[in-house]
């Protein structure tokens, strides 16, 4: 639930969605987020990227939270958003040689 209700993390989700030209209203829970996310259909390759974004976001937040707790690192909005975008790009680079980096 913290992944959706924390004001800082809501900005991360908003940033990731604006990457795709979308806006959103924060869902009540993670299940609602994933249901909403699955409702979008893109072309085949873009759909694979789209479906990886929530996983990259959750992973990036988890990694950053561990850095804050165990290493005393300060989290920054842009850094966390970029980490999620870079994770998606690297996962797909490993998955497919057809990847064109969509990060802006």
Helices and strands as residue ranges (DSSP letters): H 2-5, H 7-18, H 30-38, H 44-71, H 77-95
